[in-house]
Amino acid sequence: MAVLEKIRVKMGVFITIVIAVALLSFIIDPDTLQSSLSMFSSKYDVGEMNGESITYQDFQKKVDYYTQIYQMTSGTTSSDDRTQDMINNTAWQDEIAENVLIPAVERAGIRVGGEELLDLSQGKNISPVIANEASFRNEQGEFDRDKLVQFVQAIPQDESGNLQLYWNYLEDNMYKDQMYTKYLTLLAKSDIVNPVDLKQAIADNNTTYDVDFVIRPFGFAIDSTITVSNQEIKDYYEKYKEGFKQQQSRDLEYVVFEVVPSAKDIELAQNDIEKVFGEFESTSSMKSFLARNSDQPYNPYFYKEEELGGLAPEIKDFAKDAKTGDVLPVFRQDNSFMAARVMDIKSLPDSVFVKHILLQGDDEKKADSLMQAIRKGADFTQVALENSAVKNVSGTDATPGDLGWMTQNYLIPGFEEVFTAKTGDLLQIRTDYGLHIVKVGETTQPLKKIQLAVLVKEAVAGKQTYSDYYAKANELVSKSEGELDKFNAAVKELNLNAYPAIRVLPGAKTIANYEKTRDVSKWAFENKKGAVSPIITVDNKYFFVVAVTDIHDEGYATLEEVAPQIRNTLAFEKNGAKLASETEAAVKDASNLEEIAQKLETTVSKQTGIAFSSLTSQSLDPKFVGAIAGAQEGVLTGPVIGEVGVYYFTVTGKEVGAFYTEDDAKQRKNQEFMFMTRVLPNIMAEDADVKDNRYKFY
């Protein structure tokens, strides 16, 4: 089991799939995809892929599996919300890999055989999955085959089955990684660099332009005489419909009632702290006293003066000139009451460099012997190398025995006395890891530091307070009667504030600055437009009343949804065309930029070194840059309608260099290829019509 205890890996989203768009049509044959919907109810399905349902029961088994892997590798049996979300997402990515991505790779004719997998795990061509596993590395951070062999040999003797479970996990990762690697290689070999594109890329990157220009900006207001017809909007929508795909989402309005302590609750907290203040002043068992009476436990930390302000300004002012045993009386900070007592004042360094030799077990005689040898001149590093259970922990190039610099916030529990020891002192310290021989090395300059006990009583909302806020929220619910119009009227009548939440996604756990709002988003997706919620309690601190103001279904946004956006786009285009026409008429007799600038009551601007290949990096209007690259040198050009105004310009200089080579062009091409590999999994998931309904359950 010693091998198992060394397995400490960070779980993350499943292996990134590196696949490219180039051969999408080759990989996925739409005719082979299942398009029929399940005949059975999807009420208990967490999702769907290729028309096949992913049931809650099956998905939960996968979540349980990854939970077990996490618990085994992290050494903990508990997890917070963030960790649970990570495990849930890992399980979902694995579902996509098994049901969408791996089948697509297999249709490309790619396979990984049993002998190949054995070679990847125990042969000459070790998989990166194994090579990068922390349990199989030596002290220098390199892959150690002996550790791998030791692990595999230990599997049959492990009655818990955990080693076999983890090995199966590694093998599954090895298989998928090898499949993806082969697929990437296939695509990379198929990505031919077109000689024409290569030549054009070199030309674009080696050519720079100098230009003089005049701009007539659009301004911020659209001409009120410009009109856009409904037919124009419809035509634009049909032409660019692919650009209006969307995720399902909801638009909401909500009123939130934050439950805060009442005056009575605050008075109760003050009474509670005053009852125990006398004992706080005199107790000799401060740690246990605070454990029983304070909302914050005892902290043995020694504070520098500048750190005390983080506790409270009053504490900083008090501690500046206080002596050991002095007490700061009760004071209020927000909805809390606090008192402080100086426990100790010492001159301590911020950091101490520590060396150690770890002896496992109760071997005090050996520890005494080694300490005696070191005091007589034995080299600490050599003694650590020969006797310590841990050769080093600071890194692959660390000296044996070096623990490195320790601070109060970064130290091994039990090592606190190194801060009061002198440079060169040898100490024996026992921790949960074993018996340590500790040598104190360098220290930073000692400073005056203060150890404080802080008594805290936080005012919390009592039952009556909760009841009062609940009643306020319930009044809004009652007056709304489940209808949006009545909700809006009630908000106005009760002088409340309703806030919008636009495009809330399924399962959203954060809305605005409020966290843990999953119940709010879950309700929103289970109800129709215009519905008003009952009271939804969030984090036992907020009462939400929510109204669904709009529903955005997955797929294409409706014409009604995007009409305002399209109207603005078309109005902007018409405004540009009108301004260009007016500008052209205003300067029709001008023969050069100076005359144009005079007629437009502006000046001629200059820009040098413009390259067509760097549109976005030059902070210039991209349409203007494109026009420059296509213009003849020395010829007055315009009007050109850009994104910020109408241009007239003349290319005054053109320089062709040779700094951008064919190798640079190929490297750029490779970067484009790698970008495409990152977007293809999403395209494949879309093609497989992946539906994610986990928000209904998690």
Wavefront OBJ file of the C-alpha trace (Angstrom):
o trace
v 0.000 0.000 0.000
v 3.020 2.274 0.219
v 2.871 2.582 -3.554
v -0.784 3.578 -3.434
v -0.086 6.304 -0.887
v 2.354 7.929 -3.305
v -0.290 8.380 -5.998
v -1.148 12.063 -5.824
v -2.261 13.453 -9.132
v -4.481 16.413 -9.942
v -7.677 15.466 -11.658
v -8.720 17.748 -14.513
v -10.856 17.819 -17.585
v -10.208 14.727 -19.684
v -7.314 14.571 -22.171
v -7.618 17.432 -24.686
v -8.645 16.069 -28.065
v -6.285 17.253 -30.786
v -8.177 16.823 -34.052
v -8.442 19.120 -37.090
v -11.255 20.458 -39.250
v -9.468 19.578 -42.502
v -10.812 16.032 -42.785
v -14.130 16.498 -41.008
v -16.131 15.206 -43.940
v -13.817 12.203 -44.112
v -14.178 11.406 -40.435
v -17.895 11.923 -39.952
v -20.412 10.540 -42.383
v -23.718 12.218 -41.524
v -25.601 9.341 -43.163
v -24.297 6.982 -40.507
v -25.487 9.093 -37.580
v -28.627 8.053 -35.788
v -31.213 10.774 -36.175
v -34.278 9.159 -34.678
v -35.329 10.205 -31.208
v -35.783 7.715 -28.425
v -39.286 6.310 -28.066
v -39.001 6.512 -24.338
v -39.321 9.486 -22.056
v -36.180 11.559 -21.544
v -37.315 12.614 -18.101
v -34.507 10.634 -16.474
v -31.839 11.297 -19.125
v -28.874 13.562 -18.439
v -28.196 13.952 -22.148
v -28.203 12.536 -25.631
v -25.503 11.731 -28.203
v -26.097 10.538 -31.737
v -29.742 9.994 -30.830
v -28.832 7.656 -27.959
v -29.934 8.605 -24.465
v -27.490 8.918 -21.567
v -29.550 7.854 -18.582
v -29.084 9.309 -15.147
v -28.300 5.880 -13.732
v -25.542 5.176 -16.266
v -24.022 8.627 -15.947
v -24.078 8.483 -12.155
v -22.047 5.266 -12.323
v -19.393 7.168 -14.270
v -19.511 10.037 -11.757
v -19.089 7.517 -8.937
v -16.130 5.984 -10.776
v -14.325 9.304 -11.164
v -15.209 10.210 -7.585
v -13.480 7.013 -6.460
v -10.434 7.831 -8.598
v -10.321 11.340 -7.138
v -10.623 10.108 -3.560
v -7.890 7.553 -4.084
v -5.481 9.966 -5.752
v -6.150 12.943 -3.492
v -6.223 11.002 -0.245
v -9.513 12.555 0.836
v -13.039 11.217 1.115
v -14.717 14.628 0.989
v -15.041 17.219 -1.751
v -16.410 20.732 -2.105
v -18.798 22.033 -4.770
v -15.947 23.035 -7.070
v -14.432 19.549 -6.925
v -17.802 17.918 -7.538
v -18.306 20.105 -10.606
v -14.868 19.090 -11.860
v -15.649 15.389 -11.378
v -19.022 15.817 -13.069
v -17.424 17.568 -16.065
v -14.715 14.898 -16.306
v -17.391 12.201 -16.465
v -19.261 14.142 -19.178
v -16.112 14.619 -21.269
v -15.523 10.880 -21.006
v -19.054 10.239 -22.282
v -18.331 12.462 -25.300
v -15.007 10.713 -25.882
v -16.556 7.233 -25.790
v -19.733 8.013 -27.726
v -18.607 10.635 -30.236
v -14.860 11.187 -30.556
v -13.389 7.679 -30.321
v -15.994 6.252 -32.765
v -15.084 9.049 -35.205
v -11.389 8.194 -34.881
v -12.181 4.496 -35.393
v -14.084 5.324 -38.590
v -10.831 6.765 -39.882
v -9.420 3.225 -39.651
v -7.310 3.835 -36.551
v -6.832 1.049 -33.993
v -4.679 0.320 -30.932
v -3.951 -3.377 -30.436
v -3.304 -5.328 -27.273
v 0.408 -5.802 -27.935
v 0.740 -2.106 -28.700
v -0.972 -1.208 -25.437
v 1.337 -3.556 -23.535
v 4.337 -1.884 -25.162
v 2.982 1.523 -24.146
v 2.573 0.450 -20.521
v 5.565 -1.828 -19.930
v 7.654 -2.000 -23.090
v 10.137 0.252 -24.892
v 7.671 2.925 -26.040
v 6.255 4.090 -22.715
v 3.111 6.200 -23.056
v 3.292 9.830 -21.896
v 0.386 8.976 -19.594
v 2.689 6.591 -17.701
v 5.865 8.645 -18.080
v 4.186 11.713 -16.600
v 2.586 9.855 -13.682
v 4.108 11.254 -10.467
v 4.163 7.825 -8.795
v 6.571 6.499 -11.421
v 9.199 9.264 -11.141
v 12.437 9.260 -9.172
v 13.869 12.009 -6.981
v 15.155 13.808 -10.094
v 11.676 13.909 -11.577
v 12.530 11.367 -14.289
v 10.512 8.295 -15.263
v 11.672 5.303 -13.202
v 10.832 1.923 -14.758
v 11.556 0.149 -11.468
v 8.778 2.109 -9.752
v 6.376 1.130 -12.549
v 7.330 -2.540 -12.235
v 6.931 -2.321 -8.463
v 3.441 -0.887 -8.899
v 2.335 -3.564 -11.392
v 3.737 -6.351 -9.186
v 1.839 -4.969 -6.195
v -1.548 -5.148 -7.930
v -2.265 -8.870 -7.238
v -1.414 -8.414 -3.540
v -3.767 -5.436 -3.086
v -6.920 -6.898 -1.549
v -8.718 -3.533 -1.694
v -8.650 -3.578 -5.505
v -7.653 0.093 -5.577
v -4.388 -0.523 -7.398
v -6.196 -2.511 -10.106
v -8.833 0.205 -10.379
v -6.197 2.873 -10.858
v -4.230 0.764 -13.331
v -7.397 0.276 -15.398
v -7.846 4.040 -15.316
v -4.298 4.568 -16.586
v -4.740 1.961 -19.329
v -7.936 3.654 -20.516
v -6.091 6.971 -20.661
v -3.202 5.341 -22.528
v -5.543 3.841 -25.110
v -7.372 7.089 -25.779
v -4.186 9.133 -25.845
v -2.665 6.767 -28.409
v -5.804 6.864 -30.553
v -5.782 10.654 -30.578
v -2.033 10.784 -31.226
v -2.371 8.519 -34.246
v -5.302 10.529 -35.528
v -3.405 13.779 -35.138
v -0.485 12.281 -37.051
v -2.835 11.224 -39.846
v -4.305 14.700 -40.089
v -0.924 16.408 -39.891
v 0.397 14.301 -42.771
v -2.732 15.163 -44.750
v -2.443 18.911 -44.209
v -0.732 19.949 -47.434
v 0.714 23.447 -47.634
v -0.557 24.961 -50.880
v 2.383 26.573 -52.783
v 0.154 29.448 -53.921
v -0.968 30.192 -50.358
v 2.625 29.897 -49.189
v 3.814 32.422 -51.766
v 0.988 34.828 -50.909
v 1.691 34.570 -47.174
v 5.344 35.431 -47.719
v 4.419 38.394 -49.909
v 1.816 39.690 -47.428
v 4.209 39.545 -44.499
v 7.181 41.052 -46.315
v 5.309 44.071 -47.715
v 4.701 47.219 -45.711
v 3.018 50.449 -46.767
v 3.292 54.123 -45.923
v 0.060 56.053 -46.392
v -1.378 59.561 -46.138
v -5.113 59.676 -45.458
v -8.141 61.730 -44.548
v -11.013 60.265 -42.526
v -14.555 61.486 -42.043
v -15.783 59.585 -38.952
v -19.286 58.187 -38.704
v -20.035 59.578 -35.267
v -22.205 57.816 -32.732
v -25.717 58.698 -33.866
v -27.393 56.945 -36.795
v -29.033 59.310 -39.294
v -32.707 59.488 -38.326
v -33.731 59.638 -41.999
v -32.370 56.136 -42.618
v -35.004 53.397 -42.592
v -34.689 49.616 -42.668
v -37.652 47.612 -43.915
v -38.891 44.346 -42.445
v -38.151 42.655 -45.775
v -34.528 43.803 -45.645
v -34.233 42.397 -42.156
v -35.748 39.087 -43.253
v -33.465 38.855 -46.292
v -30.389 39.517 -44.138
v -31.523 36.889 -41.628
v -31.954 34.232 -44.326
v -28.584 35.070 -45.885
v -26.620 34.937 -42.650
v -28.720 32.491 -40.675
v -25.754 30.286 -39.788
v -24.391 33.176 -37.768
v -27.435 33.176 -35.507
v -26.963 29.791 -33.843
v -27.341 29.921 -30.088
v -27.327 27.876 -26.907
v -30.561 27.534 -25.025
v -30.856 30.240 -22.404
v -33.342 32.283 -20.418
v -33.800 35.988 -19.776
v -34.882 36.693 -16.221
v -35.865 39.466 -13.890
v -35.402 38.851 -10.205
v -35.875 40.475 -6.837
v -33.530 39.309 -4.104
v -34.094 39.713 -0.379
v -30.810 39.454 1.521
v -31.333 38.197 5.057
v -29.247 40.393 7.355
v -29.243 40.485 11.157
v -31.812 42.717 12.779
v -31.084 45.205 15.549
v -32.258 42.578 18.019
v -29.891 39.989 16.529
v -26.999 42.448 16.805
v -27.886 43.217 20.408
v -27.964 39.496 21.186
v -24.454 39.031 19.750
v -23.211 41.948 21.856
v -24.741 40.456 24.994
v -23.168 37.066 24.218
v -19.649 38.464 23.913
v -19.966 40.619 27.006
v -21.007 37.574 29.050
v -17.713 35.778 28.310
v -15.416 38.805 28.093
v -14.349 38.533 31.735
v -13.203 34.948 31.266
v -11.459 35.967 28.019
v -9.346 38.480 29.987
v -8.082 35.894 32.483
v -8.215 32.408 30.967
v -5.004 30.374 30.850
v -6.495 27.933 28.288
v -7.152 30.343 25.451
v -7.332 27.750 22.671
v -10.096 25.737 24.327
v -11.868 28.904 25.500
v -12.104 30.289 21.962
v -13.178 26.893 20.655
v -16.159 27.064 23.003
v -17.016 30.739 22.869
v -15.765 32.361 19.661
v -16.916 32.210 16.065
v -13.249 32.095 15.052
v -10.713 29.613 16.510
v -7.405 30.481 18.130
v -4.667 31.411 15.661
v -1.078 31.140 17.005
v 0.255 33.351 14.197
v 2.684 36.168 15.116
v 1.695 39.384 13.285
v 3.917 42.182 12.056
v 2.517 45.626 12.730
v 1.507 46.199 9.102
v -0.437 42.917 9.095
v -2.642 43.849 12.053
v -4.830 46.119 9.950
v -6.134 43.004 8.226
v -7.822 42.025 11.497
v -9.315 45.437 12.262
v -8.074 49.035 12.450
v -8.918 49.082 16.178
v -6.716 46.032 16.791
v -3.812 47.596 14.888
v -4.016 50.791 16.948
v -4.273 48.815 20.199
v -1.434 46.369 19.517
v 1.072 49.001 18.392
v 2.061 49.952 21.964
v 0.498 47.047 23.911
v 2.340 44.708 26.289
v 1.877 40.986 26.846
v -1.420 40.427 28.668
v -3.032 43.711 27.613
v -6.674 43.422 26.529
v -8.655 45.434 23.984
v -12.281 45.800 25.181
v -15.232 44.751 23.039
v -15.821 46.811 19.908
v -18.107 46.461 16.902
v -17.009 45.860 13.320
v -19.880 45.666 10.817
v -22.205 42.971 12.205
v -19.584 41.401 14.451
v -18.263 42.155 17.918
v -14.608 41.597 18.719
v -12.111 41.778 21.565
v -8.353 41.082 21.569
v -5.664 40.053 24.020
v -1.893 40.107 23.533
v -0.610 36.575 24.170
v 3.066 37.085 23.369
v 5.549 39.501 21.787
v 8.703 38.190 20.134
v 11.416 39.212 17.728
v 11.059 36.709 14.896
v 12.267 36.389 11.281
v 9.805 36.223 8.400
v 11.603 33.233 6.855
v 13.930 30.476 7.970
v 15.914 28.094 5.729
v 15.466 24.581 7.097
v 17.294 21.288 6.571
v 16.055 17.984 7.942
v 16.625 14.241 8.167
v 13.429 12.215 8.455
v 13.533 9.005 10.471
v 10.360 6.966 10.358
v 9.364 5.146 13.532
v 10.457 5.697 17.145
v 14.203 5.652 16.521
v 15.343 8.256 19.060
v 18.627 6.442 19.687
v 19.536 6.718 16.025
v 18.481 10.369 16.026
v 20.717 11.082 19.052
v 23.597 9.265 17.363
v 23.225 11.188 14.100
v 22.946 14.523 15.905
v 26.097 13.753 17.841
v 27.925 12.902 14.618
v 26.784 16.142 12.987
v 27.903 18.186 16.019
v 31.318 16.541 15.740
v 31.637 17.663 12.122
v 29.815 15.112 9.963
v 28.403 16.665 6.792
v 24.636 17.173 7.205
v 23.977 16.687 3.495
v 25.821 13.359 3.421
v 24.069 12.160 6.580
v 20.704 13.099 5.041
v 21.576 11.299 1.808
v 22.456 8.107 3.689
v 19.746 8.120 6.372
v 16.737 10.288 5.534
v 13.502 8.680 4.374
v 13.128 11.730 2.089
v 16.223 12.720 0.102
v 14.850 16.143 -0.846
v 11.515 17.838 -1.434
v 12.386 21.225 -2.848
v 12.878 20.165 -6.461
v 14.828 17.957 -8.809
v 18.105 19.839 -8.239
v 17.762 20.283 -4.452
v 20.480 19.262 -2.030
v 19.562 16.160 0.011
v 17.971 17.211 3.277
v 16.968 20.701 2.159
v 13.387 21.636 3.010
v 13.935 25.197 1.845
v 12.606 28.482 3.187
v 9.741 28.252 5.651
v 7.324 30.974 6.729
v 4.503 30.942 9.256
v 2.088 30.319 6.412
v 4.243 27.715 4.702
v 5.705 25.204 7.097
v 5.297 21.617 8.230
v 2.955 21.480 11.262
v 5.148 21.019 14.327
v 8.092 23.001 12.957
v 7.055 26.278 14.620
v 10.091 26.322 16.952
v 12.501 26.845 14.038
v 11.509 30.533 14.133
v 12.875 30.954 17.671
v 15.999 28.822 17.137
v 19.398 30.246 16.264
v 21.263 29.713 13.019
v 23.048 26.356 13.161
v 20.870 24.891 15.956
v 20.007 21.194 15.761
v 16.522 20.183 16.909
v 14.537 16.994 17.262
v 10.955 17.487 16.101
v 8.266 14.837 15.939
v 5.451 15.223 13.381
v 2.890 12.954 11.756
v 5.570 12.073 9.210
v 8.040 10.742 11.790
v 11.029 11.981 13.766
v 12.982 14.855 12.211
v 16.524 15.997 12.867
v 16.253 19.668 11.974
v 19.040 22.142 11.290
v 18.268 25.854 11.146
v 20.075 27.619 8.340
v 19.807 31.246 7.278
v 17.088 33.521 8.602
v 15.770 36.888 7.534
v 16.163 39.906 9.810
v 14.127 39.416 13.034
v 11.235 41.842 13.545
v 8.881 42.635 16.411
v 5.808 40.426 16.107
v 2.696 40.068 18.210
v 0.620 36.990 18.954
v -3.028 37.801 19.569
v -6.107 35.995 20.764
v -9.192 37.440 19.086
v -12.671 36.811 20.470
v -15.361 37.132 17.801
v -19.127 36.997 18.005
v -20.903 37.425 14.678
v -24.477 38.647 14.683
v -26.571 36.164 12.723
v -30.150 36.431 11.610
v -32.478 34.734 14.068
v -35.668 32.816 13.352
v -37.808 35.930 13.618
v -35.535 37.813 11.208
v -35.749 34.983 8.677
v -39.487 34.973 9.116
v -39.715 38.729 8.507
v -37.689 38.598 5.278
v -39.590 35.529 4.130
v -42.831 37.416 4.657
v -41.583 40.284 2.462
v -40.637 37.864 -0.302
v -43.911 36.003 0.084
v -45.860 39.247 -0.289
v -44.253 39.762 -3.698
v -45.036 36.174 -4.683
v -48.654 36.493 -3.573
v -49.242 39.750 -5.435
v -47.560 38.369 -8.588
v -49.920 35.375 -8.778
v -47.398 33.652 -11.076
v -47.761 36.256 -13.862
v -45.093 38.616 -15.228
v -47.375 41.667 -15.564
v -48.518 41.360 -11.973
v -44.928 40.778 -10.874
v -43.853 44.069 -12.465
v -46.802 45.885 -10.901
v -46.045 44.401 -7.467
v -42.375 45.379 -7.710
v -43.419 48.971 -8.352
v -46.103 48.954 -5.658
v -43.756 47.538 -2.998
v -40.942 49.888 -4.029
v -38.576 47.010 -4.780
v -35.726 46.721 -7.280
v -35.947 44.076 -10.014
v -32.703 43.215 -11.788
v -32.274 41.653 -15.247
v -30.256 38.502 -15.917
v -29.814 38.017 -19.660
v -28.985 34.747 -21.431
v -28.776 32.610 -18.300
v -27.457 29.174 -19.278
v -28.759 25.794 -18.083
v -27.449 24.883 -14.657
v -25.935 28.332 -14.082
v -24.540 28.371 -10.556
v -23.749 32.083 -10.574
v -26.113 34.908 -11.479
v -24.667 38.416 -11.273
v -22.605 38.340 -8.065
v -24.712 35.661 -6.402
v -23.287 32.157 -6.163
v -24.988 28.792 -5.635
v -27.927 29.837 -7.814
v -28.467 26.431 -9.440
v -32.010 26.202 -8.029
v -32.837 29.549 -9.671
v -31.620 28.509 -13.129
v -33.170 25.048 -12.737
v -36.573 26.594 -12.017
v -36.200 28.988 -14.967
v -35.646 26.137 -17.429
v -38.599 24.200 -16.097
v -41.078 27.047 -16.622
v -42.527 29.010 -19.505
v -42.149 32.623 -20.542
v -44.023 34.962 -18.208
v -43.936 32.581 -15.231
v -43.075 33.888 -11.769
v -41.392 31.669 -9.213
v -42.237 30.854 -5.634
v -39.570 31.857 -3.092
v -36.228 30.253 -3.975
v -33.739 30.145 -1.096
v -30.073 30.548 -2.084
v -27.169 29.775 0.256
v -29.516 30.025 3.239
v -28.996 33.782 2.998
v -31.029 35.078 0.057
v -34.682 34.790 -0.953
v -35.136 35.074 -4.738
v -38.367 35.754 -6.586
v -37.780 35.237 -10.317
v -39.710 35.927 -13.521
v -38.946 34.421 -16.941
v -39.022 37.311 -19.416
v -37.838 35.438 -22.517
v -36.850 31.984 -23.722
v -34.058 31.333 -26.208
v -34.221 27.801 -27.576
v -31.163 25.902 -28.726
v -30.524 26.124 -32.466
v -31.202 29.172 -34.598
v -32.357 32.371 -32.953
v -35.740 33.408 -34.292
v -36.104 36.375 -36.611
v -38.019 38.163 -33.864
v -35.127 37.703 -31.411
v -32.407 39.063 -33.702
v -34.399 41.657 -35.660
v -33.202 44.610 -33.511
v -29.598 43.508 -33.960
v -30.026 43.134 -37.735
v -31.819 46.471 -37.965
v -28.852 48.218 -36.295
v -26.373 46.442 -38.595
v -28.240 47.436 -41.749
v -28.783 50.983 -40.500
v -25.047 51.277 -39.835
v -24.254 50.036 -43.344
v -26.730 52.466 -44.898
v -25.376 55.270 -42.775
v -21.866 54.517 -44.065
v -23.026 54.416 -47.663
v -24.908 57.710 -47.250
v -21.916 59.405 -45.628
v -19.657 58.112 -48.406
v -22.003 59.525 -51.041
v -22.198 62.886 -49.280
v -18.428 62.956 -48.829
v -17.829 62.129 -52.481
v -20.106 64.998 -53.524
v -18.413 67.407 -51.135
v -14.887 66.722 -52.486
v -15.702 66.082 -56.158
v -13.536 69.008 -57.331
v -10.557 68.115 -55.106
v -7.497 66.646 -56.801
v -5.345 65.751 -53.785
v -5.588 64.927 -50.077
v -4.833 68.475 -48.934
v -7.798 69.827 -50.902
v -10.020 66.999 -49.624
v -8.963 67.756 -46.028
v -9.712 71.442 -46.572
v -13.193 70.754 -47.923
v -13.933 68.378 -45.031
v -12.450 70.829 -42.516
v -9.949 68.305 -41.193
v -6.258 67.442 -41.623
v -4.150 64.866 -43.466
v -2.858 62.016 -41.255
v 0.141 59.775 -41.902
v 0.862 56.127 -41.039
v 3.979 54.124 -41.836
v 4.873 50.419 -41.824
v 1.342 49.083 -42.351
v 1.307 45.335 -43.085
v -1.747 43.562 -44.444
v -0.860 40.399 -42.502
v -1.215 42.159 -39.126
v -4.706 43.629 -39.327
v -5.618 43.337 -35.679
v -2.253 44.255 -34.154
v -1.991 47.731 -35.672
v -5.088 49.323 -34.068
v -6.232 50.408 -37.529
v -9.558 49.991 -39.284
v -9.227 46.535 -40.945
v -11.280 47.561 -43.976
v -8.979 50.547 -44.436
v -5.890 48.309 -44.199
v -7.366 45.907 -46.752
v -7.996 48.770 -49.170
v -4.394 49.986 -48.735
v -2.989 46.566 -49.643
v -4.981 46.558 -52.873
v -4.292 50.171 -53.918
v -1.727 51.457 -56.418
v 1.149 53.508 -55.095
v 0.794 57.249 -55.637
v -2.864 57.085 -56.708
v -5.578 58.978 -54.803
v -8.096 56.373 -53.633
v -11.542 56.837 -52.147
v -14.114 56.937 -50.852
v -13.516 53.726 -48.856
v -16.165 52.835 -46.276
v -14.446 51.459 -43.188
v -15.736 50.460 -39.785
v -15.235 53.874 -38.167
v -15.529 56.278 -41.072
v -15.032 57.117 -44.736
v -11.453 57.314 -46.032
v -9.543 58.972 -48.835
v -5.878 57.981 -49.029
v -2.720 57.749 -51.096
v -0.058 55.052 -50.706
v 3.166 57.074 -50.508
v 5.612 54.212 -50.067
v 5.834 50.455 -50.446
v 8.697 48.341 -49.132
v 9.259 44.656 -49.839
v 11.601 42.918 -47.404
v 12.849 39.381 -46.964
v 12.570 38.916 -43.205
v 9.535 36.615 -43.405
v 10.713 33.267 -44.769
v 9.132 30.100 -46.041
v 9.826 28.499 -42.652
v 7.891 31.319 -40.961
v 4.982 30.767 -43.338
v 4.966 27.036 -42.613
v 5.092 27.702 -38.883
v 2.097 30.024 -39.204
v 0.309 27.320 -41.176
v 1.041 24.858 -38.390
v -0.392 27.277 -35.828
v -3.567 27.541 -37.887
v -3.715 23.750 -38.031
v -3.387 23.432 -34.258
v -6.162 25.982 -33.801
v -8.410 23.890 -36.020
v -7.633 20.815 -33.933
v -9.056 22.557 -30.880
v -12.366 23.482 -32.485
v -13.162 20.169 -34.182
v -14.338 18.352 -31.010
v -17.073 20.987 -30.659
v -18.017 20.558 -34.309
v -18.123 16.781 -33.932
v -20.268 17.129 -30.802
v -22.608 19.452 -32.682
v -22.802 17.029 -35.596
v -23.628 14.234 -33.157
v -26.393 16.477 -31.764
v -25.014 16.258 -28.233
v -27.598 17.437 -25.720
v -26.441 18.224 -22.193
v -29.267 18.089 -19.639
v -27.131 17.578 -16.554
v -28.471 20.802 -15.087
v -31.685 18.946 -14.266
v -29.859 16.650 -11.874
v -26.554 18.246 -10.778
l 1 2 3 4 5 6 7 8 9 10 11 12 13 14 15 16 17 18 19 20 21 22 23 24 25 26 27 28 29 30 31 32 33 34 35 36 37 38 39 40 41 42 43 44 45 46 47 48 49 50 51 52 53 54 55 56 57 58 59 60 61 62 63 64 65 66 67 68 69 70 71 72 73 74 75 76 77 78 79 80 81 82 83 84 85 86 87 88 89 90 91 92 93 94 95 96 97 98 99 100 101 102 103 104 105 106 107 108 109 110 111 112 113 114 115 116 117 118 119 120 121 122 123 124 125 126 127 128 129 130 131 132 133 134 135 136 137 138 139 140 141 142 143 144 145 146 147 148 149 150 151 152 153 154 155 156 157 158 159 160 161 162 163 164 165 166 167 168 169 170 171 172 173 174 175 176 177 178 179 180 181 182 183 184 185 186 187 188 189 190 191 192 193 194 195 196 197 198 199 200 201 202 203 204 205 206 207 208 209 210 211 212 213 214 215 216 217 218 219 220 221 222 223 224 225 226 227 228 229 230 231 232 233 234 235 236 237 238 239 240 241 242 243 244 245 246 247 248 249 250 251 252 253 254 255 256 257 258 259 260 261 262 263 264 265 266 267 268 269 270 271 272 273 274 275 276 277 278 279 280 281 282 283 284 285 286 287 288 289 290 291 292 293 294 295 296 297 298 299 300 301 302 303 304 305 306 307 308 309 310 311 312 313 314 315 316 317 318 319 320 321 322 323 324 325 326 327 328 329 330 331 332 333 334 335 336 337 338 339 340 341 342 343 344 345 346 347 348 349 350 351 352 353 354 355 356 357 358 359 360 361 362 363 364 365 366 367 368 369 370 371 372 373 374 375 376 377 378 379 380 381 382 383 384 385 386 387 388 389 390 391 392 393 394 395 396 397 398 399 400 401 402 403 404 405 406 407 408 409 410 411 412 413 414 415 416 417 418 419 420 421 422 423 424 425 426 427 428 429 430 431 432 433 434 435 436 437 438 439 440 441 442 443 444 445 446 447 448 449 450 451 452 453 454 455 456 457 458 459 460 461 462 463 464 465 466 467 468 469 470 471 472 473 474 475 476 477 478 479 480 481 482 483 484 485 486 487 488 489 490 491 492 493 494 495 496 497 498 499 500 501 502 503 504 505 506 507 508 509 510 511 512 513 514 515 516 517 518 519 520 521 522 523 524 525 526 527 528 529 530 531 532 533 534 535 536 537 538 539 540 541 542 543 544 545 546 547 548 549 550 551 552 553 554 555 556 557 558 559 560 561 562 563 564 565 566 567 568 569 570 571 572 573 574 575 576 577 578 579 580 581 582 583 584 585 586 587 588 589 590 591 592 593 594 595 596 597 598 599 600 601 602 603 604 605 606 607 608 609 610 611 612 613 614 615 616 617 618 619 620 621 622 623 624 625 626 627 628 629 630 631 632 633 634 635 636 637 638 639 640 641 642 643 644 645 646 647 648 649 650 651 652 653 654 655 656 657 658 659 660 661 662 663 664 665 666 667 668 669 670 671 672 673 674 675 676 677 678 679 680 681 682 683 684 685 686 687 688 689 690 691 692 693 694 695 696 697 698
